[in-house]
Each structure stands twice: as C-alpha cells, then as structure tokens.
Amino acid sequence: MSHLVTSTVPLGSMEPQRTKKTYTVEEAAHELGISRSTAYECVRTGEIPCLRFRRRIVIAAAVLDQMLSAPPTDAEPSLW
C-alpha cells in the first residue's frame, strides 16, 4: 500500500531556503554550477567576491543570491 503526499505550497516558494550565511568555495561552485577550479580562479580574479580569514576563503550567501538572480551579461547571441 502506497501513500501519496500532496502539498499546497505555492509555486514561488519551491526554491530551497538557505540557512547558511557563508559558503566554502567548493559549496559556492556547486551552487553556481561551475567547477571547483573555476570557482577558485574567479575568486582570485575578483569575479566572485569573497571574505578571507587568514587561509580560509568564504563566499557570502548574499553574493550567491545576487549572482544567481542577475541577468546573464556575457552570453553569446549565437547560443540563444
């Protein structure tokens, strides 16, 4: 016997809510859909703003939210 669970959650709230305020570079890379090495390169060049605490590098959740909600800027027209 199987049980079907339905939800009345509005469609706009289906995105997972973040509880962390900062992410490691690896976690940020996963959220952005890029490789770890690309994420570190973007941190090095300043494309991804970060916070540094001695040798520890973290990315603020607000930075990720802003990056993910911004419209694409470097997309090639031939790809659209």
Protein Blocks (a to p, Z undefined) as FASTA:
>chain_A
ZZddddfbdfklmpccdfbfbdcfklmmmmnopafklmmmmmmnomagcddehjaccddf
klmmmmmmpccfkbcfklZZ
